[in-house]
Amino acid sequence: MINITIPEPTVTISKQNNPELSNIYGFTDFHLIPRDKGGIFMFYNKNKELLFVGKARKLRPRIKKHFEDTVSPMKNHRDEITTIEVCVIEDPVHREIYETYIINELKSMYNIDKVFFR
């Protein structure tokens, strides 16, 4: 049996209510997410329930796309996101493994692909 442990987040940012500083989608610390590094990201709601897991070669632009595009599985649930956790993982094979494992182990609500628990 293969033993996989979920990596600790490299960056965690939370949504601010009525932020005074410049913000992107209510997140004032969006700049802390690496722009040119690969990894996985997890969206959580206010109850700390996992909403969505994704992977990216470039984290910050990919996460922004989930808030902007019309084809994201999160398009109808963007307002639910209150916390974003990011784990920098450069190896694409490791990103794929972690993404699939986290989706199924923590039972993310809005992932469509790679789901084995439904």
N, C-alpha and C positions, 0 to 999 in steps of 0.2 A: 504494500500500500504506500502511496505517496503522501507525505506529510507536508501540507501547505499552511503557512501562517500568514494572516493578513498583515501587510506592512503598516507601520505607524505613519500617520500623515506627516508630510514634510511641511505643509502649509494648511492652516484652517482659517477660513474667514467667515464672518457672520454678517447677515443683513442688518442694517441700521434703520430704525424708524425715524423718519424725517431727518436724514443726515444733513449736517451743516456744511461738511466738506464736500468737495467734488466726489461724485459717486458714479458707479456704473451699475445700473439695475438695483440700487440700494446698497451695494457693497462698496464701502469706502477703501478697503484694503485690497482691491482687485490687482493692484500693482505688485503685490507680494507673490502672485502666481507666476512662475517662470514662463517667459515668452518662448524661448528656444529650446526647451527641454521636453522630453517625452515622459509620459507617465499615465496614471489612471486618476480619475476624479469621481467623487461621490457627492450627490446632492441629497441633503436631508431636510425634513420639515421641522416645524417647531416642537414636535413630540419626539424628535431624534429618530424617526423612522426613515429608513433608506428609501429614497424615491427612485434614483437612477444611478447607474454606474457606467462610465465610459472610459475610453482610452484615446490617446492622441500622441502624435509625433511632436506637436507643438501645443502645449497645454492651454495657454491663455487664449489664443485665437479660437481654439476648438470650443472652449467653454463659452466664450462670447457668442459663438454661432448658435448654441442652444437657446440663447435668449433672443436671437434675432430672426432666425429662419423660420419658414412655415412648414418644414417637413420634419422638424425635431419631434420625437415622441413626447417631449416635455412642453410642446407649444401651448397646450391647454392647462398646464399645471405649473407654469413659471412662478406664479404668485405664492405657491406653496413652499418654494425653496427659501430656507432661512440660513442654511449653513452649507458651505462647500469645503470638502476635504480633498487635498491633492497629495498624491504620492509620486515623487519623481522616480521613474523606472526607465532607464535608457534602453534596455534590451527589448526589442519588439515581441519576441517570443514570451518573455516573462510578463509583459503587459497583457498579452492575450490570455495567458494562464490565470493571472490574478483577476482580470476582469470577469472571466467565466466563473471562476471560483466564488468571487464575492457576490455576483448576481444570484447564484444558487444557494450559497451558504447563508447569506443575510436576507434572501428573498426580496429583492428590490421590487417596488410596485410597478414601475413603468418601463422596465426593459422588456423588449419584445423578442429579440433574438437571444440565443444561447441560454434559454430558460429550460431547465429540466424538471423543476419542481411542480409545474402546473399540470 
